[in-house]
């Protein structure tokens, strides 16, 4: 599973990270989620490997989407 992680920065903006690298930063949450979903879908289509988008918050993680499934669904999970 290749995870694209959204993490809130100290300034309140969001970063997109994958495998230890920051791919984008200084984004509003909605734009960060949209871009991360596009990156995950592209990676899944190119590699065939399952991907997901996760949002990290202080109290819980949200598993935003899973590209391994034909119909991605929004899910949440406790930290």
N, CA, C and O atoms as a DFTB+ gen file, in Angstrom:
316 C
 N C O
     1  1       0.850      -1.172       0.000
     2  2       0.000       0.000       0.000
     3  2       0.895       1.234       0.000
     4  3       1.804       1.361       0.820
     5  1       0.624       2.126      -0.921
     6  2       1.329       3.405      -0.965
     7  2       0.407       4.441      -0.348
     8  3      -0.679       4.698      -0.867
     9  1       0.836       5.039       0.759
    10  2       0.009       6.002       1.482
    11  2       0.462       7.425       1.193
    12  3       1.640       7.758       1.317
    13  1      -0.488       8.246       0.812
    14  2      -0.284       9.688       0.680
    15  2      -0.895      10.295       1.931
    16  3      -2.083      10.117       2.200
    17  1      -0.087      11.007       2.687
    18  2      -0.503      11.500       3.986
    19  2      -0.627      13.014       3.974
    20  3       0.275      13.718       3.522
    21  1      -1.759      13.509       4.477
    22  2      -1.956      14.937       4.660
    23  2      -1.694      15.253       6.117
    24  3      -2.274      14.634       7.009
    25  1      -0.823      16.213       6.356
    26  2      -0.473      16.572       7.727
    27  2      -0.572      18.076       7.889
    28  3      -0.096      18.839       7.047
    29  1      -1.192      18.491       8.976
    30  2      -1.327      19.919       9.257
    31  2       0.002      20.465       9.757
    32  3       0.594      19.922      10.690
    33  1       0.465      21.540       9.131
    34  2       1.709      22.182       9.514
    35  2       1.468      23.138      10.675
    36  3       0.323      23.432      11.021
    37  1       2.546      23.617      11.271
    38  2       2.437      24.532      12.412
    39  2       1.688      25.814      12.065
    40  3       1.070      26.421      12.939
    41  1       1.735      26.234      10.806
    42  2       1.058      27.467      10.389
    43  2      -0.414      27.251      10.034
    44  3      -1.082      28.187       9.595
    45  1      -0.924      26.040      10.215
    46  2      -2.325      25.749       9.941
    47  2      -2.591      25.285       8.513
    48  3      -3.712      24.884       8.200
    49  1      -1.602      25.331       7.657
    50  2      -1.735      24.851       6.288
    51  2      -1.440      23.347       6.277
    52  3      -1.039      22.783       7.295
    53  1      -1.639      22.709       5.135
    54  2      -1.500      21.259       5.028
    55  2      -0.413      20.879       4.037
    56  3      -0.200      21.566       3.038
    57  1       0.274      19.773       4.322
    58  2       1.298      19.222       3.443
    59  2       0.865      17.849       2.957
    60  3       0.152      17.128       3.655
    61  1       1.302      17.494       1.755
    62  2       1.094      16.153       1.214
    63  2       2.437      15.447       1.268
    64  3       3.435      15.953       0.755
    65  1       2.460      14.277       1.893
    66  2       3.700      13.515       2.042
    67  2       3.492      12.093       1.555
    68  3       2.395      11.538       1.617
    69  1       4.583      11.526       1.071
    70  2       4.545      10.131       0.636
    71  2       5.932       9.542       0.804
    72  3       6.914      10.099       0.315
    73  1       6.012       8.422       1.492
    74  2       7.258       7.676       1.683
    75  2       8.396       8.585       2.151
    76  3       9.508       8.511       1.628
    77  1       8.118       9.438       3.133
    78  2       9.141      10.273       3.745
    79  2       9.457      11.565       3.018
    80  3      10.295      12.338       3.480
    81  1       8.808      11.819       1.893
    82  2       9.061      13.043       1.128
    83  2       7.842      13.955       1.161
    84  3       6.705      13.488       1.096
    85  1       8.085      15.250       1.263
    86  2       7.015      16.236       1.157
    87  2       6.829      16.556      -0.318
    88  3       7.755      17.023      -0.982
    89  1       5.627      16.303      -0.828
    90  2       5.330      16.521      -2.238
    91  2       4.737      17.899      -2.494
    92  3       4.914      18.460      -3.575
    93  1       4.037      18.445      -1.513
    94  2       3.443      19.779      -1.619
    95  2       3.208      20.292      -0.204
    96  3       3.029      19.505       0.725
    97  1       3.210      21.603      -0.043
    98  2       2.959      22.176       1.282
    99  2       2.296      23.538       1.126
   100  3       2.225      24.091       0.028
   101  1       1.810      24.068       2.250
   102  2       1.169      25.375       2.247
   103  2      -0.198      25.388       1.595
   104  3      -0.598      26.395       1.009
   105  1      -0.930      24.266       1.692
   106  2      -2.219      24.131       1.025
   107  2      -3.371      24.201       2.023
   108  3      -3.214      23.843       3.190
   109  1      -4.524      24.663       1.558
   110  2      -5.758      24.543       2.321
   111  2      -6.168      23.071       2.286
   112  3      -5.808      22.351       1.355
   113  1      -6.912      22.623       3.283
   114  2      -7.246      21.201       3.396
   115  2      -7.966      20.674       2.160
   116  3      -7.616      19.604       1.662
   117  1      -8.960      21.394       1.655
   118  2      -9.712      20.874       0.510
   119  2      -8.830      20.712      -0.720
   120  3      -8.965      19.724      -1.443
   121  1      -7.935      21.655      -0.973
   122  2      -7.022      21.546      -2.108
   123  2      -6.008      20.426      -1.889
   124  3      -5.676      19.695      -2.822
   125  1      -5.518      20.291      -0.658
   126  2      -4.564      19.223      -0.341
   127  2      -5.211      17.854      -0.552
   128  3      -4.581      16.947      -1.097
   129  1      -6.459      17.703      -0.126
   130  2      -7.151      16.422      -0.311
   131  2      -7.350      16.126      -1.795
   132  3      -7.148      14.995      -2.236
   133  1      -7.738      17.125      -2.552
   134  2      -7.947      16.930      -3.987
   135  2      -6.646      16.527      -4.682
   136  3      -6.630      15.587      -5.476
   137  1      -5.561      17.236      -4.385
   138  2      -4.283      16.920      -5.021
   139  2      -3.756      15.555      -4.599
   140  3      -3.247      14.805      -5.432
   141  1      -3.870      15.225      -3.316
   142  2      -3.403      13.925      -2.839
   143  2      -4.200      12.790      -3.484
   144  3      -3.630      11.762      -3.850
   145  1      -5.504      12.971      -3.623
   146  2      -6.341      11.950      -4.258
   147  2      -5.908      11.756      -5.718
   148  3      -5.812      10.624      -6.190
   149  1      -5.650      12.850      -6.426
   150  2      -5.190      12.752      -7.813
   151  2      -3.841      12.040      -7.899
   152  3      -3.631      11.207      -8.781
   153  1      -2.922      12.370      -6.977
   154  2      -1.607      11.718      -6.961
   155  2      -1.758      10.223      -6.707
   156  3      -1.117       9.409      -7.372
   157  1      -2.608       9.861      -5.741
   158  2      -2.811       8.450      -5.404
   159  2      -3.442       7.692      -6.568
   160  3      -3.038       6.570      -6.875
   161  1      -4.419       8.297      -7.208
   162  2      -5.062       7.642      -8.343
   163  2      -4.075       7.445      -9.491
   164  3      -4.041       6.381     -10.108
   165  1      -3.275       8.468      -9.777
   166  2      -2.272       8.365     -10.840
   167  2      -1.270       7.262     -10.528
   168  3      -0.937       6.466     -11.407
   169  1      -0.783       7.203      -9.291
   170  2       0.176       6.174      -8.894
   171  2      -0.451       4.792      -9.022
   172  3       0.190       3.856      -9.498
   173  1      -1.694       4.668      -8.600
   174  2      -2.386       3.382      -8.694
   175  2      -2.535       2.949     -10.153
   176  3      -2.297       1.790     -10.491
   177  1      -2.927       3.883     -11.006
   178  2      -3.114       3.566     -12.421
   179  2      -1.778       3.209     -13.085
   180  3      -1.729       2.319     -13.935
   181  1      -0.697       3.898     -12.702
   182  2       0.617       3.639     -13.295
   183  2       1.247       2.335     -12.809
   184  3       1.861       1.603     -13.586
   185  1       1.088       2.055     -11.516
   186  2       1.800       0.921     -10.933
   187  2       0.918      -0.301     -10.681
   188  3       1.422      -1.422     -10.598
   189  1      -0.387      -0.095     -10.560
   190  2      -1.283      -1.189     -10.212
   191  2      -1.273      -1.518      -8.727
   192  3      -2.018      -2.386      -8.273
   193  1      -0.431      -0.827      -7.975
   194  2      -0.357      -1.069      -6.529
   195  2      -1.465      -0.308      -5.813
   196  3      -1.874       0.760      -6.267
   197  1      -1.956      -0.846      -4.699
   198  2      -2.979      -0.131      -3.944
   199  2      -2.402       1.141      -3.324
   200  3      -1.253       1.163      -2.883
   201  1      -3.211       2.192      -3.297
   202  2      -2.821       3.460      -2.697
   203  2      -3.935       3.933      -1.778
   204  3      -5.065       3.453      -1.861
   205  1      -3.613       4.872      -0.905
   206  2      -4.628       5.471      -0.048
   207  2      -4.217       6.900       0.287
   208  3      -3.059       7.286       0.127
   209  1      -5.186       7.671       0.753
   210  2      -4.950       9.027       1.235
   211  2      -5.374       9.049       2.688
   212  3      -6.484       8.637       3.024
   213  1      -4.481       9.535       3.561
   214  2      -4.761       9.621       4.985
   215  2      -4.601      11.060       5.439
   216  3      -3.708      11.771       4.979
   217  1      -5.471      11.484       6.344
   218  2      -5.382      12.815       6.932
   219  2      -5.010      12.635       8.393
   220  3      -5.730      11.982       9.148
   221  1      -3.885      13.212       8.788
   222  2      -3.441      13.114      10.178
   223  2      -3.870      14.357      10.940
   224  3      -3.572      15.487      10.552
   225  1      -4.577      14.115      12.035
   226  2      -4.989      15.199      12.924
   227  2      -4.481      14.873      14.312
   228  3      -3.960      13.783      14.547
   229  1      -4.628      15.801      15.224
   230  2      -4.124      15.613      16.582
   231  2      -4.805      14.434      17.287
   232  3      -4.126      13.682      17.986
   233  1      -6.107      14.249      17.132
   234  2      -6.827      13.239      17.898
   235  2      -7.161      11.976      17.131
   236  3      -7.369      10.928      17.742
   237  1      -7.218      12.043      15.824
   238  2      -7.602      10.851      15.049
   239  2      -7.047      10.952      13.641
   240  3      -6.769      12.041      13.139
   241  1      -6.895       9.815      13.028
   242  2      -6.503       9.751      11.628
   243  2      -7.752       9.454      10.803
   244  3      -8.612       8.679      11.220
   245  1      -7.841      10.064       9.657
   246  2      -8.945       9.792       8.738
   247  2      -8.362       9.109       7.521
   248  3      -7.481       9.653       6.855
   249  1      -8.849       7.929       7.235
   250  2      -8.434       7.206       6.035
   251  2      -9.365       7.699       4.932
   252  3     -10.495       7.226       4.805
   253  1      -8.881       8.655       4.132
   254  2      -9.753       9.374       3.220
   255  2     -10.216       8.543       2.032
   256  3     -11.405       8.548       1.714
   257  1      -9.329       7.844       1.381
   258  2      -9.761       7.037       0.243
   259  2      -8.776       5.923      -0.011
   260  3      -7.618       5.980       0.403
   261  1      -9.252       4.926      -0.691
   262  2      -8.439       3.761      -0.988
   263  2      -8.603       3.455      -2.463
   264  3      -9.679       3.044      -2.897
   265  1      -7.544       3.652      -3.239
   266  2      -7.618       3.468      -4.681
   267  2      -7.591       2.000      -5.089
   268  3      -7.760       1.694      -6.269
   269  1      -7.384       1.089      -4.152
   270  2      -7.383      -0.326      -4.484
   271  2      -8.809      -0.821      -4.720
   272  3      -9.019      -1.847      -5.367
   273  1      -9.779      -0.088      -4.193
   274  2     -11.170      -0.458      -4.385
   275  2     -11.714       0.272      -5.606
   276  3     -11.329       1.416      -5.846
   277  1     -12.591      -0.346      -6.380
   278  2     -13.147       0.318      -7.549
   279  2     -13.961       1.557      -7.202
   280  3     -14.024       2.497      -7.995
   281  1     -14.584       1.568      -6.028
   282  2     -15.414       2.692      -5.610
   283  2     -14.862       3.243      -4.299
   284  3     -15.298       2.814      -3.231
   285  1     -13.890       4.209      -4.350
   286  2     -13.303       4.706      -3.104
   287  2     -14.372       5.276      -2.178
   288  3     -15.309       5.944      -2.616
   289  1     -14.209       4.998      -0.903
   290  2     -15.145       5.488       0.096
   291  2     -14.373       6.264       1.164
   292  3     -13.204       5.983       1.428
   293  1     -15.034       7.227       1.764
   294  2     -14.453       7.978       2.884
   295  2     -14.642       7.136       4.138
   296  3     -15.741       6.662       4.424
   297  1     -13.581       6.963       4.863
   298  2     -13.644       6.183       6.097
   299  2     -12.863       6.916       7.167
   300  3     -11.943       7.674       6.858
   301  1     -13.219       6.698       8.421
   302  2     -12.424       7.218       9.511
   303  2     -11.978       6.099      10.408
   304  3     -12.601       5.040      10.489
   305  1     -10.872       6.367      11.085
   306  2     -10.335       5.372      12.005
   307  2      -9.778       6.089      13.221
   308  3      -9.222       7.182      13.112
   309  1      -9.930       5.474      14.361
   310  2      -9.376       6.065      15.587
   311  2      -7.859       5.934      15.564
   312  3      -7.306       4.987      15.005
   313  1      -7.205       6.903      16.184
   314  2      -5.726       6.901      16.219
   315  2      -5.197       5.887      17.186
   316  3      -3.983       5.754      17.338
